[in-house]
């Protein structure tokens, strides 16, 4: 069980309302319901019961909340103790376009809370551009996509640690003939109007190679890394598109359907920094990773 799941339980117990709790946690209500269900399955007991107007704790839930509060107090005390000894620094951080769906904002918000003296500057762009800026010392660290080795790529001058993995989903109009399928292959998209990610992303180059290697010829109508644009293109029947499942879970899927690929194509998110970065940057990157793992 993760610390973030304890936060979900405690927030729901405090608000007694899924909608209010999800808003406080900056997640969707279905995501919160799914996480609460996972906690209950792991514990093998029901923590909450729904009444007509609110959510109530079961006796087991009340006992669990009391322990969870103590755990959170200890966790926060440990983080504050670490913060007191942590060097403040100015960090220039690159963010790939769909970073909001992968837990990045929550961790960076926690980092700035624990280290109020830290100055964070952000640059949002495609992973290809962000990696170039990192190598040119225009960024201190960057969240980028790509299948880099988990232990880093020192031979290329930077380290990349895996932040998140999420399978790619095909986004289609709910009335599209493919919408009834439980899974799709890239071959199923041959001849379809397809909206791919922006050209300055790792995903764009990867998908172009996949289409070429499989002798497929979809009609590429354009490229974008904006989730809203992908959803809108599918909603109006203009094209099918692609989004990571993690992004889909945090999106409003009106009149569109998200279908997994088979075999799956995985989107890998990394936190990267130069292998010879100064110690303050390296320590900050490692601390951000530890916060993410704890969440």
Rosetta blueprint (number, residue, H / E / L):
1 X L
2 X L
3 X H
4 X H
5 X H
6 X H
7 X H
8 X H
9 X H
10 X H
11 X H
12 X H
13 X H
14 X H
15 X H
16 X L
17 X L
18 X H
19 X H
20 X H
21 X H
22 X H
23 X H
24 X H
25 X H
26 X L
27 X L
28 X L
29 X H
30 X H
31 X H
32 X H
33 X H
34 X H
35 X H
36 X H
37 X H
38 X H
39 X H
40 X H
41 X H
42 X H
43 X H
44 X L
45 X L
46 X L
47 X L
48 X E
49 X E
50 X E
51 X L
52 X L
53 X L
54 X L
55 X E
56 X E
57 X E
58 X L
59 X H
60 X H
61 X H
62 X H
63 X H
64 X H
65 X H
66 X H
67 X H
68 X H
69 X H
70 X H
71 X H
72 X H
73 X H
74 X H
75 X H
76 X H
77 X H
78 X H
79 X H
80 X H
81 X H
82 X H
83 X H
84 X H
85 X L
86 X L
87 X L
88 X L
89 X L
90 X E
91 X E
92 X E
93 X E
94 X E
95 X E
96 X E
97 X L
98 X L
99 X H
100 X H
101 X H
102 X H
103 X L
104 X H
105 X H
106 X H
107 X H
108 X H
109 X H
110 X H
111 X H
112 X H
113 X H
114 X H
115 X L
116 X L
117 X L
118 X L
119 X E
120 X E
121 X E
122 X E
123 X E
124 X E
125 X E
126 X L
127 X H
128 X H
129 X H
130 X H
131 X H
132 X H
133 X H
134 X H
135 X H
136 X L
137 X L
138 X L
139 X L
140 X L
141 X E
142 X E
143 X E
144 X E
145 X E
146 X L
147 X L
148 X L
149 X L
150 X L
151 X L
152 X L
153 X E
154 X H
155 X H
156 X H
157 X L
158 X E
159 X E
160 X E
161 X E
162 X E
163 X E
164 X E
165 X E
166 X E
167 X E
168 X E
169 X E
170 X E
171 X E
172 X E
173 X E
174 X L
175 X L
176 X L
177 X H
178 X H
179 X H
180 X H
181 X L
182 X L
183 X E
184 X E
185 X L
186 X H
187 X H
188 X H
189 X H
190 X L
191 X L
192 X L
193 X E
194 X E
195 X E
196 X E
197 X L
198 X L
199 X L
200 X L
201 X L
202 X H
203 X H
204 X H
205 X H
206 X H
207 X H
208 X H
209 X H
210 X H
211 X H
212 X H
213 X H
214 X L
215 X L
216 X L
217 X L
218 X L
219 X E
220 X E
221 X E
222 X E
223 X E
224 X L
225 X L
226 X L
227 X H
228 X H
229 X H
230 X H
231 X H
232 X H
233 X H
234 X H
235 X H
236 X L
237 X L
238 X L
239 X L
240 X E
241 X E
242 X E
243 X E
244 X E
245 X H
246 X H
247 X H
248 X H
249 X H
250 X L
251 X L
252 X L
253 X L
254 X L
255 X L
256 X E
257 X E
258 X E
259 X E
260 X E
261 X E
262 X L
263 X L
264 X L
265 X L
266 X E
267 X E
268 X E
269 X E
270 X E
271 X E
272 X E
273 X E
274 X E
275 X L
276 X L
277 X L
278 X L
279 X H
280 X H
281 X H
282 X H
283 X H
284 X H
285 X H
286 X H
287 X H
288 X H
289 X H
290 X H
291 X H
292 X H
293 X H
294 X H
295 X L
